[in-house]
Amino acid sequence: MDLRTALRDDPAELICSAKGCRRHATWALRWNNPKLHDARRRKVWLACDEHEVTLRDFLSLRGFYRDSVRPDALDPNDG
């Protein structure tokens, strides 16, 4: 199930993107790689409360992190 479908049909299907984690995602980390993506494009990683900081730090270290929002606040163009 893709992110847009899960948000619309079954938010319980939102699973943390951290390796090996199967917890429900409570955060959506929006990011982009400026070498590959248009400045307005936002990719999304999902995170549980436990992994939001770790994933944010990983993306920030590379200059990819843009912001974190609750999944229900995602823009339809995110992803």
Secondary structure, DSSP 8 states (H G I E B T S, - for coil): --HHHHHHH-GGG-B--STT--SB--EEEEE--TTTS-TT--EEEEE-TTTHHHHHHHHHHTT-EEEEE-GGG--TT--
